[in-house]
Amino acid sequence: MRRGVLETLISGKKTRTSHSQVVGELGRAIIAGEYPVGATLPGDLDLAQRFKVSRTVLREAMKTLAAKGLIVPRARIGTRVTPKTQWNLFDGDVLTWHFHAGMDLEFLNHLSQIRMAFEPFAASLAAENATEEDVEQLYRLAEEMGLPDHTPETLAVADLKFHLCVAEASRNPFMRTVGSLIEAALVGVFKLSSPAEGESRVEEVSMAHARIVDAIAAHDSAGAAEAMRRVINTGHERVKAALDELHAAETVSA
């Protein structure tokens, strides 16, 4: 199974197959703008020599990048980088490559907005459809988020498990497909700011998530949605503040 965005960013591990190496390096280069929109990639022979792979491996890698919306082959022209509007931002690899290229407030705002479009409704559906077992698991996950020995990495993983569990409890199979977006937003929290910095903040995060479960357990759809919105807003504001602080520090040191 392919590692998710969060695990990849936390571990720093890179996949090792020739195919994944070519896909990863070219994908990161495209997202970072080394091959800008409209640019033509080097020819197959040049790329095969650069990566020391066969033409067959290279062709399969190009098919993968095309499926992610990053490139399109053109007869007698070559393989071109597509407009950003065609990139599949629901794809875990594409999201990971964005984080490798560096985060900006606009990208994080977009992630927060799409979470707001899906997750509160997922919570409201969970209030209608969650089983007793779902509720028990959600309470357990919320409680685990309050453990005092969390590192930023372990808290990010616990946070992800909770939000994916809400998506599952909604009983809408399409909600699970936004998992990569949820994961990417939590990567932003992990990389920039984490409530694991203090025990009281960890407890606040745990309690905020427990309030989502309280509403789900009470079959309070509106309350579950509102509690979810508050959690997303809190995380986004924390990341925004950390990003502003980082930019201020960079300006002072420049």
C-alpha positions in Angstrom: 0.0 0.0 0.0 1.3 3.5 -0.9 2.3 5.6 2.1 0.1 8.5 2.8 1.1 12.2 2.7 1.5 12.4 6.5 3.7 9.2 6.8 5.8 10.3 3.9 6.5 13.8 5.4 7.1 12.4 8.9 9.4 9.6 7.9 11.2 11.4 5.1 11.4 8.0 3.4 11.4 7.8 -0.4 10.1 4.9 -2.5 13.0 3.1 -4.2 11.6 1.5 -7.4 12.9 2.9 -10.6 9.3 3.8 -11.6 8.6 5.7 -8.4 12.0 7.5 -8.5 11.2 8.9 -12.0 7.6 9.8 -11.0 8.7 11.4 -7.7 11.6 13.4 -9.1 9.8 14.7 -12.1 6.6 15.3 -10.1 8.4 17.4 -7.5 10.2 19.3 -10.3 7.0 20.2 -12.0 5.2 21.3 -8.8 8.3 23.4 -7.8 8.3 25.1 -11.2 11.5 23.7 -12.5 9.5 22.7 -15.5 6.9 25.5 -15.6 3.4 25.3 -17.1 3.6 24.9 -20.8 7.2 23.8 -20.8 8.3 20.7 -22.8 10.1 18.0 -20.8 13.4 16.6 -22.1 13.0 13.8 -24.6 12.7 10.2 -23.7 16.3 9.4 -24.5 17.6 12.2 -22.3 15.4 11.3 -19.4 16.2 7.6 -19.7 19.9 8.4 -19.5 19.4 10.8 -16.6 17.5 8.3 -14.5 19.4 5.3 -15.8 16.1 3.5 -16.5 14.8 1.6 -19.6 12.4 3.3 -22.0 9.7 1.0 -20.8 10.1 2.2 -17.2 10.1 5.8 -18.4 7.0 5.4 -20.5 5.1 3.9 -17.5 6.3 6.8 -15.3 5.0 9.3 -17.9 1.7 7.5 -17.9 1.5 7.9 -14.1 2.3 11.6 -14.3 -0.3 12.1 -17.1 -2.9 10.3 -14.9 -2.2 12.8 -12.1 -2.9 15.6 -14.6 0.6 17.1 -14.6 1.7 16.4 -18.2 0.2 15.6 -21.6 2.0 14.1 -24.6 1.7 15.9 -27.9 2.6 14.3 -31.2 5.6 15.9 -32.9 5.8 18.4 -30.0 6.8 16.4 -27.0 5.5 16.1 -23.4 4.2 19.3 -22.0 3.4 20.4 -18.4 -0.3 21.1 -18.1 -2.0 24.1 -16.5 -2.3 23.9 -12.8 -6.1 23.8 -13.1 -5.6 20.3 -14.5 -3.5 18.9 -11.7 -5.3 16.4 -9.5 -5.1 17.9 -6.0 -7.0 15.0 -4.6 -4.0 12.8 -5.4 -1.8 12.1 -2.4 1.5 12.3 -4.4 0.6 15.7 -5.9 -0.2 17.0 -2.4 3.0 15.6 -1.0 5.0 17.3 -3.8 3.3 20.6 -2.9 4.7 20.3 0.6 8.1 19.5 -0.6 8.0 22.7 -2.8 7.1 24.8 0.3 3.8 25.9 1.7 2.2 29.3 1.3 -0.9 30.8 2.9 -2.9 30.6 -0.2 -2.4 26.8 -0.5 -3.3 26.3 3.2 -6.3 28.5 2.8 -7.6 26.4 -0.1 -7.1 23.2 2.0 -9.0 24.7 4.9 -11.8 25.8 2.6 -12.2 22.4 1.0 -12.2 20.8 4.5 -15.0 23.2 5.5 -16.9 22.0 2.5 -16.8 18.4 3.4 -15.9 17.6 7.0 -18.7 19.4 8.9 -21.3 17.7 6.7 -19.5 14.4 7.3 -19.8 15.0 11.0 -23.5 15.8 10.6 -24.0 12.5 8.7 -22.1 10.7 11.4 -24.6 12.0 13.9 -27.3 10.3 11.9 -25.5 7.1 11.0 -22.8 6.3 13.5 -23.1 3.0 15.4 -22.4 2.6 19.1 -19.1 1.1 18.1 -18.3 4.1 16.0 -19.0 6.4 18.9 -16.9 4.3 21.3 -14.0 4.4 18.8 -14.3 8.2 18.3 -14.3 8.8 22.1 -11.2 6.5 22.4 -9.4 8.4 19.6 -10.3 11.8 21.1 -9.0 10.6 24.5 -5.8 9.4 22.9 -5.2 12.8 21.5 -4.9 14.1 25.0 -2.1 11.9 26.1 0.7 14.0 27.7 3.6 12.3 26.0 2.7 13.2 22.4 5.3 14.4 19.9 4.1 16.6 17.0 4.4 13.5 14.8 2.3 11.2 17.0 -0.3 13.8 17.6 -0.7 14.5 13.9 -1.2 10.7 13.3 -3.8 10.6 16.2 -5.6 13.6 14.7 -5.7 12.0 11.3 -7.1 8.8 12.7 -9.9 10.7 14.4 -11.0 12.7 11.3 -10.9 9.6 9.0 -13.0 7.8 11.5 -15.6 10.5 11.3 -15.6 10.2 7.6 -16.1 6.5 7.9 -18.9 6.9 10.4 -20.8 9.2 8.0 -21.5 6.0 5.9 -21.0 8.0 2.7 -18.3 6.3 0.7 -17.4 9.5 -1.1 -16.3 11.1 2.2 -13.5 8.7 2.4 -12.1 10.0 -0.9 -11.3 13.3 0.7 -8.9 11.6 3.1 -5.8 12.9 1.3 -7.0 16.5 1.6 -7.6 16.0 5.4 -4.2 14.4 5.7 -2.5 17.2 3.7 -4.1 19.9 6.0 -2.8 18.0 9.1 0.6 17.9 7.4 0.5 21.6 7.4 -0.2 21.6 11.2 2.6 19.1 11.7 5.2 21.0 9.7 4.5 24.5 11.0 2.8 24.3 14.4 1.7 21.6 16.8 -0.3 21.7 20.0 2.0 19.0 21.3 4.2 21.9 22.4 2.3 22.1 25.6 0.3 19.8 27.8 -2.6 22.2 28.2 -2.9 22.7 24.5 -3.0 19.0 23.9 -5.8 18.7 26.4 -7.7 21.5 24.6 -7.4 19.7 21.3 -8.6 16.4 22.9 -11.6 18.2 24.4 -12.5 20.0 21.2 -12.6 16.7 19.4 -14.5 15.1 22.2 -17.2 17.7 21.7 -17.6 16.5 18.1 -18.2 13.0 19.5 -20.7 14.3 22.1 -22.8 15.8 19.4 -22.5 12.7 17.2 -23.5 10.5 20.2 -26.5 12.8 20.9 -27.6 12.6 17.2 -27.2 16.4 17.0 -26.3 16.9 13.4 -26.1 20.7 13.6 -24.0 20.5 16.8 -21.6 18.0 15.3 -21.1 20.1 12.2 -20.5 23.3 14.2 -18.0 21.5 16.5 -16.1 20.2 13.5 -16.0 23.8 12.0 -14.5 25.1 15.2 -11.8 22.4 15.2 -10.9 23.2 11.6 -10.8 26.9 12.2 -8.6 26.5 15.3 -6.1 24.4 13.4 -6.1 26.8 10.5 -5.5 29.9 12.7 -2.7 28.2 14.5 -1.0 27.3 11.2 -1.6 30.8 9.8 0.0 32.4 12.9 3.0 30.1 12.6 3.4 30.9 8.9 3.2 34.6 9.6 5.9 34.2 12.4 8.1 32.3 10.0 7.9 34.9 7.3 8.6 37.7 9.8 11.7 35.8 11.0 12.9 35.3 7.4 12.4 39.1 6.8 14.5 40.0 9.8 17.3 37.7 8.9 17.4 38.7 5.3 
